């Protein structure tokens, strides 16, 4: 280690080391206020730490814990996940960290992980298993582990007795739509509900819309972002892809009304004119889901359904299914990565129609006379 005095009066401590991959000499340095003996000892330790970290980058060691591995994976992959998904993964990480996180990965066995999985509630167990599998795969690709044996030997979490995995699909009947819209007293809430109902957009996508995202001449909306209700930030849509959707004439009328309303709002509250959010608060922020859902909660339907912002999207999909639109077209329109969910809706309605047909057959009087 050597010391260089800088023009500002501080001291630069420098050390050399050899890169094991290239054989070339590299340097690391730190700057401190003084060069006393105590400072020199401190500088030497700090430089050695920097060298160790640099060597670790080029020559990964298996001498790390499971928590270390998962941390590196989450740091590497964090931009690939939506904020809500990342929160779930961090919750799973916290569980792992408390129970088995301090175990070195070279000492970790599938039995240790499986013993943890069987002690957890079903949903958390699934998240824990998935996170460890993904982290192990990351570790293999980056030289921390030699194979995927451990990950492939993880057990499938067992569903608890009585666990219901049935498909529940809540939507509004036409008369219920009328009741809900008329029960929303503020025009902005009515327009927000109607637009989601007519387009199938998610709430976060709807309040992230800018006026510039709307092409009224061609009846199109470009959905390039969403507003995270968790982080209060804009991000990419749920499946990470921008999509362009067609809108009906009724939706164009709603949008035109809202454009006028939001421009008047901008003038009234002195908001930034460059902020062209279609639905925004008097503070210029995206419209609050809490305000919207609080109004929906007060609506009492005869069916007893709980009305939330997502029910409008479900209702749109339901109407498309009832109209016989293909699963691929519906999935693409609403931004689903695949047709799995839409196919479940089709199956649900096929079963429902079979049930109604059975009831009708038993009720209808086919013959106006008694059987002999």
VENHU-V136424 format. One record per pair of residues at least 24 apart in sequence whose C-alpha atoms are under 6 Angstrom apart, sorted by sequence separation. I is the first residue (numbers start at 1). J is the second residue. D is the distance in Angstrom with one decimal. If there is no record, write none. Layout:
i->I j->J d->D
i->I j->J d->D
//
This chain:
i->221 j->245 d->5.4
i->220 j->245 d->5.6
i->220 j->246 d->4.7
i->219 j->246 d->5.8
i->220 j->247 d->5.9
i->219 j->247 d->5.4
i->67 j->97 d->5.7
i->67 j->101 d->4.5
i->66 j->101 d->5.1
i->92 j->128 d->5.2
i->65 j->102 d->5.4
i->122 j->159 d->5.9
i->65 j->103 d->5.2
i->65 j->104 d->4.0
i->66 j->105 d->5.5
i->64 j->104 d->5.4
i->65 j->105 d->5.4
i->110 j->150 d->5.1
i->110 j->154 d->5.9
i->73 j->135 d->5.6
i->70 j->135 d->5.4
i->211 j->276 d->5.6
i->210 j->276 d->5.3
i->210 j->277 d->4.3
i->211 j->278 d->5.4
i->209 j->277 d->5.9
i->210 j->278 d->5.2
i->209 j->278 d->5.8
i->207 j->279 d->5.4
i->207 j->286 d->5.5
i->62 j->144 d->5.2
i->245 j->333 d->6.0
i->200 j->313 d->4.3
i->197 j->312 d->4.6
i->196 j->312 d->5.8
i->197 j->313 d->5.9
i->200 j->316 d->5.2
i->197 j->316 d->5.5
i->200 j->334 d->5.8
i->171 j->311 d->5.4
i->171 j->314 d->5.4
i->172 j->315 d->5.7
i->171 j->315 d->4.6
//
